[in-house]
Structure formats: structure tokens, C-alpha cells
Amino acid sequence: MGFALMALCVFLYIGMWRTGLAFRKDTGFLVLGILFPYVWAFILGGRTAGYEPQLLAWHRQPPPRAGYGSYLPNAANAF
């Protein structure tokens, strides 16, 4: 049970780090996500946060797959 939980946490934190890169956040924001995940998600859910998946390529990360956050919102599909 302990190993499975440890592996789950590692993958969760890697996902948080990649998400932070796409939102132009630094490593301190990852620490916030580890310690206070609800605050982390609340800040990313704000209207001022901009998702830019092309920044992942700039950090030498693979792009997200189609259908998993790979598009940028615009006026046609914004809420």
C-alpha cells in the first residue's frame, strides 16, 4: 500500500509541475500545490491565470495530447 501511494504522489506532483509550467508559475508554486492543493487549484482556476501549453515545448517537455488541454481558449469557445 505504501509503494502505491508513493508512486501516486510522484505522478501527481509531476503533473502539478507541468501544469505550473504551462501557467508560467515557478517552483514555489509547486510547493504550494504539494502543501495546499486546494489553494493551488483555486489560484489556477482564476480568470487572470492564462494557460499556454506551448510553453511546455520551451521547457523541453512533450506537448499535451489532443483533447487533454491542448487548445488555447479564445472568444469562440470561452465561457
HELIX and SHEET records of a PDB file:
HELIX    1   1 GLY A    2  ALA A   22  1                                  21    
HELIX    2   2 THR A   27  LEU A   35  1                                   9    
HELIX    3   3 PRO A   37  LEU A   44  1                                   8    
HELIX    4   4 GLN A   54  TRP A   58  1                                   5    
END                                                                             
